Amino acid sequence: MHGINPTKLALGAIALTLGYVVVWLAGPLLLAEAPMWLGLPLWFWLSCIVAPIAFCLIAASWLRERGND
């Protein structure tokens, strides 16, 4: 792994995973009474669709930044 510190990579992966779990769990708890969109509750779209995409983009950006150091 040229240019990437494995320890920082592991800590970053753990932080992203914990962040994702918090967002995924918060969706149904905070948006239980939110309206439906395309036949599914809004929390589903935010927790199961938007959150993973956002965290993948954050991870890609973080790895690109770390790879340029």
Buried (B, 14 or more C-beta within 10 A) or exposed (E): EEEEEEEEBEEBEEEBEEBBEEBBEBBBEEBEEBEEEEEEBBBBBBBEEEBEEBBEEBBEEBBEEBEEE
